[in-house]
Amino acid sequence: MRPGETPQQAQARAQRLRQHAARARGLAGSLGSALDTGVSKATADGVWYGPYAERVTGQLREKQSALEGLANGLRATATSWDQQAEQLETEAAAAPAGGN
């Protein structure tokens, strides 16, 4: 808890952290799979051939990998926020009703 923060304020902050974490996980799911359909279509057998096709599909795979990395980072941040919320709730439960 922050200095001067009441247990109720800490609980409210913990709730906001959990809400943000849930939203971040939802965004991470969309972000991580944003190029899946395009990559699978572009790389399907018999769709297109040649150096340009190889270059473009390679770039798509790189972008897909980058987006997946960003999504994983967002999920890790969401987990951190959940852990912070849990810590806040523990501290709020142990604090005297008047705050610190």
Backbone as XML, in Angstrom:
<?xml version="1.0"?>
<chain id="A" units="angstrom">
  <residue number="1" name="MET">
    <atom name="N" x="0.841" y="-1.181" z="0.000"/>
    <atom name="CA" x="0.000" y="0.000" z="0.000"/>
    <atom name="C" x="0.881" y="1.237" z="0.000"/>
  </residue>
  <residue number="2" name="ARG">
    <atom name="N" x="0.370" y="2.271" z="-0.582"/>
    <atom name="CA" x="1.078" y="3.554" z="-0.595"/>
    <atom name="C" x="0.911" y="4.240" z="0.751"/>
  </residue>
  <residue number="3" name="PRO">
    <atom name="N" x="1.875" y="5.071" z="1.127"/>
    <atom name="CA" x="1.721" y="5.821" z="2.381"/>
    <atom name="C" x="0.435" y="6.652" z="2.351"/>
  </residue>
  <residue number="4" name="GLY">
    <atom name="N" x="-0.323" y="6.552" z="3.414"/>
    <atom name="CA" x="-1.559" y="7.317" z="3.521"/>
    <atom name="C" x="-2.749" y="6.691" z="2.804"/>
  </residue>
  <residue number="5" name="GLU">
    <atom name="N" x="-2.533" y="5.587" z="2.125"/>
    <atom name="CA" x="-3.621" y="4.922" z="1.395"/>
    <atom name="C" x="-4.429" y="4.070" z="2.367"/>
  </residue>
  <residue number="6" name="THR">
    <atom name="N" x="-5.732" y="4.175" z="2.288"/>
    <atom name="CA" x="-6.599" y="3.361" z="3.147"/>
    <atom name="C" x="-6.745" y="1.969" z="2.533"/>
  </residue>
  <residue number="7" name="PRO">
    <atom name="N" x="-7.147" y="1.009" z="3.344"/>
    <atom name="CA" x="-7.377" y="-0.328" z="2.803"/>
    <atom name="C" x="-8.416" y="-0.323" z="1.673"/>
  </residue>
  <residue number="8" name="GLN">
    <atom name="N" x="-9.427" y="0.513" z="1.793"/>
    <atom name="CA" x="-10.451" y="0.592" z="0.762"/>
    <atom name="C" x="-9.869" y="1.122" z="-0.556"/>
  </residue>
  <residue number="9" name="GLN">
    <atom name="N" x="-8.999" y="2.116" z="-0.449"/>
    <atom name="CA" x="-8.353" y="2.657" z="-1.647"/>
    <atom name="C" x="-7.441" y="1.607" z="-2.289"/>
  </residue>
  <residue number="10" name="ALA">
    <atom name="N" x="-6.736" y="0.857" z="-1.449"/>
    <atom name="CA" x="-5.865" y="-0.199" z="-1.964"/>
    <atom name="C" x="-6.687" y="-1.286" z="-2.658"/>
  </residue>
  <residue number="11" name="GLN">
    <atom name="N" x="-7.819" y="-1.632" z="-2.076"/>
    <atom name="CA" x="-8.705" y="-2.628" z="-2.685"/>
    <atom name="C" x="-9.219" y="-2.132" z="-4.038"/>
  </residue>
  <residue number="12" name="ALA">
    <atom name="N" x="-9.566" y="-0.859" z="-4.100"/>
    <atom name="CA" x="-10.048" y="-0.288" z="-5.367"/>
    <atom name="C" x="-8.943" y="-0.292" z="-6.412"/>
  </residue>
  <residue number="13" name="ARG">
    <atom name="N" x="-7.725" y="0.025" z="-5.984"/>
    <atom name="CA" x="-6.599" y="0.009" z="-6.915"/>
    <atom name="C" x="-6.319" y="-1.415" z="-7.395"/>
  </residue>
  <residue number="14" name="ALA">
    <atom name="N" x="-6.425" y="-2.371" z="-6.500"/>
    <atom name="CA" x="-6.227" y="-3.773" z="-6.871"/>
    <atom name="C" x="-7.274" y="-4.208" z="-7.897"/>
  </residue>
  <residue number="15" name="GLN">
    <atom name="N" x="-8.506" y="-3.780" z="-7.685"/>
    <atom name="CA" x="-9.572" y="-4.126" z="-8.627"/>
    <atom name="C" x="-9.280" y="-3.533" z="-10.006"/>
  </residue>
  <residue number="16" name="ARG">
    <atom name="N" x="-8.816" y="-2.295" z="-10.060"/>
    <atom name="CA" x="-8.482" y="-1.672" z="-11.348"/>
    <atom name="C" x="-7.334" y="-2.414" z="-12.028"/>
  </residue>
  <residue number="17" name="LEU">
    <atom name="N" x="-6.342" y="-2.819" z="-11.241"/>
    <atom name="CA" x="-5.233" y="-3.588" z="-11.816"/>
    <atom name="C" x="-5.740" y="-4.886" z="-12.434"/>
  </residue>
  <residue number="18" name="ARG">
    <atom name="N" x="-6.638" y="-5.558" z="-11.751"/>
    <atom name="CA" x="-7.193" y="-6.814" z="-12.289"/>
    <atom name="C" x="-7.999" y="-6.560" z="-13.565"/>
  </residue>
  <residue number="19" name="GLN">
    <atom name="N" x="-8.750" y="-5.472" z="-13.588"/>
    <atom name="CA" x="-9.514" y="-5.130" z="-14.791"/>
    <atom name="C" x="-8.579" y="-4.846" z="-15.965"/>
  </residue>
  <residue number="20" name="HIS">
    <atom name="N" x="-7.531" y="-4.100" z="-15.712"/>
    <atom name="CA" x="-6.561" y="-3.796" z="-16.769"/>
    <atom name="C" x="-5.854" y="-5.065" z="-17.233"/>
  </residue>
  <residue number="21" name="ALA">
    <atom name="N" x="-5.556" y="-5.954" z="-16.305"/>
    <atom name="CA" x="-4.909" y="-7.219" z="-16.660"/>
    <atom name="C" x="-5.816" y="-8.064" z="-17.558"/>
  </residue>
  <residue number="22" name="ALA">
    <atom name="N" x="-7.089" y="-8.110" z="-17.223"/>
    <atom name="CA" x="-8.028" y="-8.877" z="-18.046"/>
    <atom name="C" x="-8.139" y="-8.280" z="-19.445"/>
  </residue>
  <residue number="23" name="ARG">
    <atom name="N" x="-8.199" y="-6.979" z="-19.512"/>
    <atom name="CA" x="-8.274" y="-6.323" z="-20.824"/>
    <atom name="C" x="-6.992" y="-6.564" z="-21.625"/>
  </residue>
  <residue number="24" name="ALA">
    <atom name="N" x="-5.854" y="-6.497" z="-20.967"/>
    <atom name="CA" x="-4.576" y="-6.731" z="-21.642"/>
    <atom name="C" x="-4.511" y="-8.149" z="-22.212"/>
  </residue>
  <residue number="25" name="ARG">
    <atom name="N" x="-5.013" y="-9.122" z="-21.459"/>
    <atom name="CA" x="-5.025" y="-10.495" z="-21.969"/>
    <atom name="C" x="-5.910" y="-10.626" z="-23.206"/>
  </residue>
  <residue number="26" name="GLY">
    <atom name="N" x="-7.036" y="-9.953" z="-23.190"/>
    <atom name="CA" x="-7.916" y="-9.976" z="-24.364"/>
    <atom name="C" x="-7.246" y="-9.363" z="-25.578"/>
  </residue>
  <residue number="27" name="LEU">
    <atom name="N" x="-6.589" y="-8.235" z="-25.379"/>
    <atom name="CA" x="-5.871" y="-7.591" z="-26.481"/>
    <atom name="C" x="-4.715" y="-8.452" z="-26.967"/>
  </residue>
  <residue number="28" name="ALA">
    <atom name="N" x="-4.046" y="-9.116" z="-26.048"/>
    <atom name="CA" x="-2.918" y="-9.980" z="-26.421"/>
    <atom name="C" x="-3.389" y="-11.120" z="-27.322"/>
  </residue>
  <residue number="29" name="GLY">
    <atom name="N" x="-4.547" y="-11.659" z="-27.046"/>
    <atom name="CA" x="-5.073" y="-12.732" z="-27.884"/>
    <atom name="C" x="-5.321" y="-12.267" z="-29.303"/>
  </residue>
  <residue number="30" name="SER">
    <atom name="N" x="-5.898" y="-11.094" z="-29.435"/>
    <atom name="CA" x="-6.157" y="-10.534" z="-30.768"/>
    <atom name="C" x="-4.862" y="-10.174" z="-31.472"/>
  </residue>
  <residue number="31" name="LEU">
    <atom name="N" x="-3.945" y="-9.594" z="-30.738"/>
    <atom name="CA" x="-2.675" y="-9.160" z="-31.313"/>
    <atom name="C" x="-1.843" y="-10.345" z="-31.779"/>
  </residue>
  <residue number="32" name="GLY">
    <atom name="N" x="-1.772" y="-11.363" z="-30.942"/>
    <atom name="CA" x="-0.957" y="-12.523" z="-31.264"/>
    <atom name="C" x="-1.427" y="-13.311" z="-32.466"/>
  </residue>
  <residue number="33" name="SER">
    <atom name="N" x="-2.709" y="-13.241" z="-32.767"/>
    <atom name="CA" x="-3.247" y="-14.020" z="-33.881"/>
    <atom name="C" x="-3.633" y="-13.153" z="-35.082"/>
  </residue>
  <residue number="34" name="ALA">
    <atom name="N" x="-3.255" y="-11.884" z="-35.062"/>
    <atom name="CA" x="-3.695" y="-10.946" z="-36.095"/>
    <atom name="C" x="-3.302" y="-11.362" z="-37.513"/>
  </residue>
  <residue number="35" name="LEU">
    <atom name="N" x="-2.145" y="-11.966" z="-37.675"/>
    <atom name="CA" x="-1.686" y="-12.325" z="-39.018"/>
    <atom name="C" x="-1.808" y="-13.820" z="-39.322"/>
  </residue>
  <residue number="36" name="ASP">
    <atom name="N" x="-2.363" y="-14.599" z="-38.417"/>
    <atom name="CA" x="-2.427" y="-16.048" z="-38.617"/>
    <atom name="C" x="-3.120" y="-16.440" z="-39.918"/>
  </residue>
  <residue number="37" name="THR">
    <atom name="N" x="-4.271" y="-15.864" z="-40.185"/>
    <atom name="CA" x="-5.016" y="-16.209" z="-41.396"/>
    <atom name="C" x="-4.240" y="-15.805" z="-42.644"/>
  </residue>
  <residue number="38" name="GLY">
    <atom name="N" x="-3.721" y="-14.608" z="-42.657"/>
    <atom name="CA" x="-2.960" y="-14.142" z="-43.815"/>
    <atom name="C" x="-1.727" y="-14.979" z="-44.074"/>
  </residue>
  <residue number="39" name="VAL">
    <atom name="N" x="-1.023" y="-15.336" z="-43.027"/>
    <atom name="CA" x="0.180" y="-16.149" z="-43.192"/>
    <atom name="C" x="-0.182" y="-17.540" z="-43.682"/>
  </residue>
  <residue number="40" name="SER">
    <atom name="N" x="-1.219" y="-18.125" z="-43.131"/>
    <atom name="CA" x="-1.577" y="-19.479" z="-43.567"/>
    <atom name="C" x="-2.045" y="-19.492" z="-45.019"/>
  </residue>
  <residue number="41" name="LYS">
    <atom name="N" x="-2.753" y="-18.462" z="-45.443"/>
    <atom name="CA" x="-3.173" y="-18.389" z="-46.845"/>
    <atom name="C" x="-1.975" y="-18.147" z="-47.771"/>
  </residue>
  <residue number="42" name="ALA">
    <atom name="N" x="-1.093" y="-17.252" z="-47.362"/>
    <atom name="CA" x="0.048" y="-16.905" z="-48.200"/>
    <atom name="C" x="1.049" y="-18.041" z="-48.316"/>
  </residue>
  <residue number="43" name="THR">
    <atom name="N" x="1.096" y="-18.907" z="-47.321"/>
    <atom name="CA" x="2.088" y="-19.978" z="-47.327"/>
    <atom name="C" x="1.501" y="-21.328" z="-47.713"/>
  </residue>
  <residue number="44" name="ALA">
    <atom name="N" x="0.231" y="-21.373" z="-48.068"/>
    <atom name="CA" x="-0.390" y="-22.640" z="-48.469"/>
    <atom name="C" x="0.247" y="-23.147" z="-49.764"/>
  </residue>
  <residue number="45" name="ASP">
    <atom name="N" x="0.317" y="-24.457" z="-49.885"/>
    <atom name="CA" x="0.891" y="-25.058" z="-51.092"/>
    <atom name="C" x="0.131" y="-24.632" z="-52.336"/>
  </residue>
  <residue number="46" name="GLY">
    <atom name="N" x="0.886" y="-24.260" z="-53.344"/>
    <atom name="CA" x="0.300" y="-23.933" z="-54.637"/>
    <atom name="C" x="-0.286" y="-22.547" z="-54.750"/>
  </residue>
  <residue number="47" name="VAL">
    <atom name="N" x="-0.157" y="-21.694" z="-53.749"/>
    <atom name="CA" x="-0.748" y="-20.363" z="-53.818"/>
    <atom name="C" x="0.070" y="-19.451" z="-54.719"/>
  </residue>
  <residue number="48" name="TRP">
    <atom name="N" x="1.357" y="-19.348" z="-54.444"/>
    <atom name="CA" x="2.221" y="-18.554" z="-55.307"/>
    <atom name="C" x="3.659" y="-18.986" z="-55.125"/>
  </residue>
  <residue number="49" name="TYR">
    <atom name="N" x="4.462" y="-18.684" z="-56.138"/>
    <atom name="CA" x="5.851" y="-19.138" z="-56.176"/>
    <atom name="C" x="6.776" y="-18.006" z="-56.586"/>
  </residue>
  <residue number="50" name="GLY">
    <atom name="N" x="8.047" y="-18.230" z="-56.391"/>
    <atom name="CA" x="9.048" y="-17.298" z="-56.884"/>
    <atom name="C" x="9.680" y="-16.480" z="-55.788"/>
  </residue>
  <residue number="51" name="PRO">
    <atom name="N" x="10.688" y="-15.705" z="-56.158"/>
    <atom name="CA" x="11.434" y="-14.924" z="-55.173"/>
    <atom name="C" x="10.581" y="-13.876" z="-54.450"/>
  </residue>
  <residue number="52" name="TYR">
    <atom name="N" x="9.682" y="-13.239" z="-55.183"/>
    <atom name="CA" x="8.829" y="-12.225" z="-54.550"/>
    <atom name="C" x="7.917" y="-12.887" z="-53.513"/>
  </residue>
  <residue number="53" name="ALA">
    <atom name="N" x="7.342" y="-14.002" z="-53.885"/>
    <atom name="CA" x="6.467" y="-14.721" z="-52.954"/>
    <atom name="C" x="7.239" y="-15.148" z="-51.711"/>
  </residue>
  <residue number="54" name="GLU">
    <atom name="N" x="8.445" y="-15.637" z="-51.908"/>
    <atom name="CA" x="9.260" y="-16.056" z="-50.769"/>
    <atom name="C" x="9.611" y="-14.876" z="-49.872"/>
  </residue>
  <residue number="55" name="ARG">
    <atom name="N" x="9.943" y="-13.747" z="-50.478"/>
    <atom name="CA" x="10.288" y="-12.550" z="-49.701"/>
    <atom name="C" x="9.077" y="-12.054" z="-48.900"/>
  </residue>
  <residue number="56" name="VAL">
    <atom name="N" x="7.943" y="-11.980" z="-49.560"/>
    <atom name="CA" x="6.744" y="-11.467" z="-48.888"/>
    <atom name="C" x="6.290" y="-12.411" z="-47.778"/>
  </residue>
  <residue number="57" name="THR">
    <atom name="N" x="6.266" y="-13.699" z="-48.031"/>
    <atom name="CA" x="5.839" y="-14.630" z="-46.983"/>
    <atom name="C" x="6.845" y="-14.642" z="-45.828"/>
  </residue>
  <residue number="58" name="GLY">
    <atom name="N" x="8.134" y="-14.470" z="-46.132"/>
    <atom name="CA" x="9.131" y="-14.361" z="-45.077"/>
    <atom name="C" x="8.886" y="-13.144" z="-44.209"/>
  </residue>
  <residue number="59" name="GLN">
    <atom name="N" x="8.560" y="-12.028" z="-44.850"/>
    <atom name="CA" x="8.261" y="-10.806" z="-44.094"/>
    <atom name="C" x="6.998" y="-10.974" z="-43.251"/>
  </residue>
  <residue number="60" name="LEU">
    <atom name="N" x="6.007" y="-11.642" z="-43.819"/>
    <atom name="CA" x="4.779" y="-11.901" z="-43.053"/>
    <atom name="C" x="5.080" y="-12.747" z="-41.817"/>
  </residue>
  <residue number="61" name="ARG">
    <atom name="N" x="5.892" y="-13.763" z="-41.988"/>
    <atom name="CA" x="6.248" y="-14.612" z="-40.841"/>
    <atom name="C" x="7.019" y="-13.819" z="-39.789"/>
  </residue>
  <residue number="62" name="GLU">
    <atom name="N" x="7.896" y="-12.937" z="-40.222"/>
    <atom name="CA" x="8.632" y="-12.101" z="-39.275"/>
    <atom name="C" x="7.679" y="-11.192" z="-38.498"/>
  </residue>
  <residue number="63" name="LYS">
    <atom name="N" x="6.746" y="-10.582" z="-39.213"/>
    <atom name="CA" x="5.770" y="-9.698" z="-38.555"/>
    <atom name="C" x="4.896" y="-10.499" z="-37.597"/>
  </residue>
  <residue number="64" name="GLN">
    <atom name="N" x="4.510" y="-11.697" z="-38.036"/>
    <atom name="CA" x="3.703" y="-12.564" z="-37.185"/>
    <atom name="C" x="4.463" y="-12.901" z="-35.895"/>
  </residue>
  <residue number="65" name="SER">
    <atom name="N" x="5.721" y="-13.228" z="-36.033"/>
    <atom name="CA" x="6.543" y="-13.554" z="-34.874"/>
    <atom name="C" x="6.691" y="-12.340" z="-33.951"/>
  </residue>
  <residue number="66" name="ALA">
    <atom name="N" x="6.871" y="-11.169" z="-34.536"/>
    <atom name="CA" x="6.989" y="-9.945" z="-33.738"/>
    <atom name="C" x="5.697" y="-9.669" z="-32.966"/>
  </residue>
  <residue number="67" name="LEU">
    <atom name="N" x="4.563" y="-9.846" z="-33.623"/>
    <atom name="CA" x="3.277" y="-9.638" z="-32.949"/>
    <atom name="C" x="3.074" y="-10.647" z="-31.829"/>
  </residue>
  <residue number="68" name="GLU">
    <atom name="N" x="3.484" y="-11.887" z="-32.061"/>
    <atom name="CA" x="3.381" y="-12.891" z="-31.008"/>
    <atom name="C" x="4.261" y="-12.515" z="-29.817"/>
  </residue>
  <residue number="69" name="GLY">
    <atom name="N" x="5.444" y="-11.974" z="-30.099"/>
    <atom name="CA" x="6.317" y="-11.517" z="-29.022"/>
    <atom name="C" x="5.695" y="-10.385" z="-28.223"/>
  </residue>
  <residue number="70" name="LEU">
    <atom name="N" x="5.078" y="-9.441" z="-28.922"/>
    <atom name="CA" x="4.393" y="-8.345" z="-28.240"/>
    <atom name="C" x="3.238" y="-8.864" z="-27.391"/>
  </residue>
  <residue number="71" name="ALA">
    <atom name="N" x="2.500" y="-9.816" z="-27.940"/>
    <atom name="CA" x="1.379" y="-10.406" z="-27.201"/>
    <atom name="C" x="1.873" y="-11.113" z="-25.943"/>
  </residue>
  <residue number="72" name="ASN">
    <atom name="N" x="2.985" y="-11.828" z="-26.058"/>
    <atom name="CA" x="3.544" y="-12.508" z="-24.887"/>
    <atom name="C" x="4.001" y="-11.496" z="-23.834"/>
  </residue>
  <residue number="73" name="GLY">
    <atom name="N" x="4.572" y="-10.395" z="-24.275"/>
    <atom name="CA" x="4.958" y="-9.342" z="-23.348"/>
    <atom name="C" x="3.758" y="-8.742" z="-22.635"/>
  </residue>
  <residue number="74" name="LEU">
    <atom name="N" x="2.677" y="-8.566" z="-23.366"/>
    <atom name="CA" x="1.452" y="-8.037" z="-22.782"/>
    <atom name="C" x="0.875" y="-9.015" z="-21.761"/>
  </residue>
  <residue number="75" name="ARG">
    <atom name="N" x="0.924" y="-10.305" z="-22.081"/>
    <atom name="CA" x="0.449" y="-11.319" z="-21.127"/>
    <atom name="C" x="1.304" y="-11.312" z="-19.860"/>
  </residue>
  <residue number="76" name="ALA">
    <atom name="N" x="2.612" y="-11.163" z="-20.016"/>
    <atom name="CA" x="3.505" y="-11.113" z="-18.854"/>
    <atom name="C" x="3.201" y="-9.892" z="-17.986"/>
  </residue>
  <residue number="77" name="THR">
    <atom name="N" x="2.924" y="-8.772" z="-18.625"/>
    <atom name="CA" x="2.562" y="-7.565" z="-17.883"/>
    <atom name="C" x="1.249" y="-7.774" z="-17.142"/>
  </residue>
  <residue number="78" name="ALA">
    <atom name="N" x="0.295" y="-8.421" z="-17.784"/>
    <atom name="CA" x="-0.992" y="-8.701" z="-17.144"/>
    <atom name="C" x="-0.792" y="-9.592" z="-15.915"/>
  </residue>
  <residue number="79" name="THR">
    <atom name="N" x="0.077" y="-10.567" z="-16.024"/>
    <atom name="CA" x="0.367" y="-11.435" z="-14.880"/>
    <atom name="C" x="0.984" y="-10.626" z="-13.750"/>
  </residue>
  <residue number="80" name="SER">
    <atom name="N" x="1.878" y="-9.710" z="-14.094"/>
    <atom name="CA" x="2.489" y="-8.848" z="-13.088"/>
    <atom name="C" x="1.427" y="-7.992" z="-12.400"/>
  </residue>
  <residue number="81" name="TRP">
    <atom name="N" x="0.512" y="-7.461" z="-13.162"/>
    <atom name="CA" x="-0.564" y="-6.646" z="-12.577"/>
    <atom name="C" x="-1.430" y="-7.483" z="-11.634"/>
  </residue>
  <residue number="82" name="ASP">
    <atom name="N" x="-1.715" y="-8.721" z="-12.011"/>
    <atom name="CA" x="-2.484" y="-9.598" z="-11.124"/>
    <atom name="C" x="-1.728" y="-9.857" z="-9.823"/>
  </residue>
  <residue number="83" name="GLN">
    <atom name="N" x="-0.418" y="-10.050" z="-9.923"/>
    <atom name="CA" x="0.392" y="-10.279" z="-8.730"/>
    <atom name="C" x="0.426" y="-9.038" z="-7.846"/>
  </residue>
  <residue number="84" name="GLN">
    <atom name="N" x="0.530" y="-7.871" z="-8.457"/>
    <atom name="CA" x="0.498" y="-6.619" z="-7.686"/>
    <atom name="C" x="-0.848" y="-6.456" z="-6.992"/>
  </residue>
  <residue number="85" name="ALA">
    <atom name="N" x="-1.912" y="-6.810" z="-7.696"/>
    <atom name="CA" x="-3.251" y="-6.707" z="-7.107"/>
    <atom name="C" x="-3.385" y="-7.648" z="-5.915"/>
  </residue>
  <residue number="86" name="GLU">
    <atom name="N" x="-2.860" y="-8.851" z="-6.047"/>
    <atom name="CA" x="-2.912" y="-9.799" z="-4.945"/>
    <atom name="C" x="-2.139" y="-9.270" z="-3.736"/>
  </residue>
  <residue number="87" name="GLN">
    <atom name="N" x="-0.972" y="-8.696" z="-3.992"/>
    <atom name="CA" x="-0.168" y="-8.126" z="-2.910"/>
    <atom name="C" x="-0.918" y="-6.974" z="-2.228"/>
  </residue>
  <residue number="88" name="LEU">
    <atom name="N" x="-1.530" y="-6.120" z="-3.033"/>
    <atom name="CA" x="-2.312" y="-5.006" z="-2.468"/>
    <atom name="C" x="-3.455" y="-5.521" z="-1.604"/>
  </residue>
  <residue number="89" name="GLU">
    <atom name="N" x="-4.145" y="-6.535" z="-2.077"/>
    <atom name="CA" x="-5.266" y="-7.092" z="-1.311"/>
    <atom name="C" x="-4.787" y="-7.691" z="0.010"/>
  </residue>
  <residue number="90" name="THR">
    <atom name="N" x="-3.632" y="-8.351" z="-0.021"/>
    <atom name="CA" x="-3.058" y="-8.919" z="1.200"/>
    <atom name="C" x="-2.701" y="-7.810" z="2.182"/>
  </residue>
  <residue number="91" name="GLU">
    <atom name="N" x="-2.051" y="-6.765" z="1.672"/>
    <atom name="CA" x="-1.678" y="-5.640" z="2.542"/>
    <atom name="C" x="-2.901" y="-4.921" z="3.075"/>
  </residue>
  <residue number="92" name="ALA">
    <atom name="N" x="-3.914" y="-4.760" z="2.250"/>
    <atom name="CA" x="-5.139" y="-4.075" z="2.686"/>
    <atom name="C" x="-5.852" y="-4.876" z="3.768"/>
  </residue>
  <residue number="93" name="ALA">
    <atom name="N" x="-5.854" y="-6.204" z="3.635"/>
    <atom name="CA" x="-6.506" y="-7.038" z="4.630"/>
    <atom name="C" x="-5.781" y="-6.988" z="5.979"/>
  </residue>
  <residue number="94" name="ALA">
    <atom name="N" x="-4.457" y="-6.810" z="5.936"/>
    <atom name="CA" x="-3.669" y="-6.776" z="7.153"/>
    <atom name="C" x="-3.575" y="-5.394" z="7.788"/>
  </residue>
  <residue number="95" name="ALA">
    <atom name="N" x="-3.963" y="-4.358" z="7.046"/>
    <atom name="CA" x="-3.810" y="-2.981" z="7.535"/>
    <atom name="C" x="-4.931" y="-2.612" z="8.499"/>
  </residue>
  <residue number="96" name="PRO">
    <atom name="N" x="-4.617" y="-1.734" z="9.437"/>
    <atom name="CA" x="-5.676" y="-1.211" z="10.304"/>
    <atom name="C" x="-6.651" y="-0.376" z="9.484"/>
  </residue>
  <residue number="97" name="ALA">
    <atom name="N" x="-7.872" y="-0.291" z="9.897"/>
    <atom name="CA" x="-8.923" y="0.382" z="9.132"/>
    <atom name="C" x="-8.627" y="1.834" z="8.817"/>
  </residue>
  <residue number="98" name="GLY">
    <atom name="N" x="-7.810" y="2.516" z="9.590"/>
    <atom name="CA" x="-7.514" y="3.921" z="9.374"/>
    <atom name="C" x="-6.460" y="4.191" z="8.318"/>
  </residue>
  <residue number="99" name="GLY">
    <atom name="N" x="-5.809" y="3.177" z="7.790"/>
    <atom name="CA" x="-4.741" y="3.387" z="6.798"/>
    <atom name="C" x="-3.404" y="3.541" z="7.480"/>
  </residue>
  <residue number="100" name="ASN">
    <atom name="N" x="-2.374" y="3.827" z="6.673"/>
    <atom name="CA" x="-0.998" y="3.961" z="7.206"/>
    <atom name="C" x="-0.691" y="5.371" z="7.571"/>
  </residue>
</chain>
